[in-house]
Amino acid sequence: MTRILHILTQPAEPIIEQLIHNQKASPGNEVVVVSLEQEAPDYQQLLHEVFQSDSIQCW
């Protein structure tokens, strides 16, 4: 299983939302989305997610 991490630094554009949706629908993918739009993101948890993922995209 491929673990894909999407890190959102701003609201996702429709094309990005569609990409995430398509990846979630694809068998064999585990897709995790982390939003950094909040006031105090949990960077320790983010680092954990990074090291657990096979692929990382920042938007």
Steps between C-alpha positions, in 0.01 A plus 500: 500500500631845407459770765455845347522814714354832383605805702266794441645843581199682356147404395515233231410599146240286322765320293684400819178382662430286191852353509461406867156351430640292210790374711263401782283310251796311358549155655827457683530862613476632851458878477561733794422873480652740754397865506747758633245780484430488873670737743731248666560188290630190676843477338595189695197318355581638154855368523362160598270504196790597272713205610206259466422605140628372168406815310461860621342796321486854637241741371 
